[in-house]
Amino acid sequence: MALPNQPKVIIFTTPTCSFCNSAKRYFREKNIRFTEVDVSRDQKAALDMQRRTGQMGVPVILINNRPIVGFDVPKINSLLNIK
C-alpha cells in the first residue's frame, strides 16, 4: 500500500547505474510511487536535472522538487517521513 499523501518522487537514472537500481528497489520495498526518467535516452531531462542540481551524475532524486544527489537513505527517509 502506498503512503497516504505521498510527495511527488522523480528519480533520474541510467540503465547501468547500480545506485539507481538500489534506490528504485528501496522505493518499491517501501511502497513509494516514483517516476523514473532515463537521462541516457532523454537529453532534455538530463539538461533539466543538471540545471536544477548542478549534477551530471545519477541518481538524482527529487522529492517534492527537493533534490537528493545519490542514494542517500537518511535524506530520503527524512523527506518522505519514513521511520
C-alpha positions as CSV (number, residue, x, y, z in Angstrom):
1,M,0.0,0.0,0.0
2,A,1.4,3.4,-0.9
3,L,2.0,6.1,1.6
4,P,-1.0,8.4,2.1
5,N,-0.4,11.9,0.7
6,Q,2.9,10.8,-0.7
7,P,5.1,13.5,-2.0
8,K,5.9,13.5,-5.7
9,V,9.1,11.4,-6.3
10,I,11.1,11.6,-9.5
11,I,14.4,9.6,-10.0
12,F,16.8,10.5,-12.8
13,T,18.6,7.3,-13.7
14,T,20.6,5.4,-16.4
15,P,20.3,1.7,-17.1
16,T,23.8,0.9,-15.9
17,C,23.7,2.8,-12.6
18,S,23.8,0.4,-9.6
19,F,22.9,3.1,-7.1
20,C,19.9,4.0,-9.3
21,N,18.7,0.3,-9.2
22,S,19.2,0.2,-5.4
23,A,17.2,3.4,-5.0
24,K,14.3,2.0,-7.2
25,R,14.4,-1.3,-5.2
26,Y,14.2,0.7,-2.0
27,F,11.2,2.7,-3.2
28,R,9.4,-0.5,-4.2
29,E,10.1,-2.1,-0.9
30,K,8.7,0.9,0.9
31,N,5.7,1.2,-1.5
32,I,6.8,4.6,-2.7
33,R,5.4,5.6,-6.1
34,F,8.0,7.2,-8.3
35,T,8.5,8.4,-11.8
36,E,11.8,7.2,-13.5
37,V,13.5,9.4,-16.0
38,D,16.3,7.7,-18.0
39,V,18.7,10.6,-18.7
40,S,20.7,8.4,-21.2
41,R,17.7,8.5,-23.5
42,D,16.2,11.9,-22.7
43,Q,18.7,14.7,-23.4
44,K,16.2,17.4,-22.3
45,A,15.7,15.6,-19.0
46,A,19.5,15.4,-18.5
47,L,19.8,19.1,-19.1
48,D,16.9,19.8,-16.7
49,M,18.5,17.6,-14.0
50,Q,21.8,19.4,-14.4
51,R,20.2,22.9,-14.4
52,R,18.3,22.0,-11.1
53,T,21.1,20.4,-9.3
54,G,24.4,21.2,-11.0
55,Q,24.9,17.4,-11.2
56,M,25.7,15.3,-14.2
57,G,25.8,12.0,-12.3
58,V,22.9,9.8,-11.3
59,P,20.9,9.0,-9.3
60,V,19.4,12.4,-8.6
61,I,16.1,12.0,-6.7
62,L,13.6,14.8,-6.5
63,I,11.1,14.7,-3.6
64,N,8.6,17.5,-4.0
65,N,11.2,19.2,-6.1
66,R,13.9,19.0,-3.4
67,P,17.0,17.3,-4.9
68,I,18.9,14.5,-3.3
69,V,22.1,13.6,-5.1
70,G,22.9,9.9,-4.8
71,F,21.2,7.1,-3.0
72,D,21.1,8.9,0.4
73,V,18.7,6.8,2.6
74,P,18.7,9.1,5.6
75,K,17.7,12.1,3.4
76,I,15.1,10.1,1.5
77,N,13.6,8.9,4.7
78,S,13.6,12.4,6.2
79,L,11.8,13.9,3.2
80,L,9.3,11.0,3.0
81,N,8.8,10.9,6.8
82,I,9.8,7.2,6.8
83,K,11.0,5.9,10.2
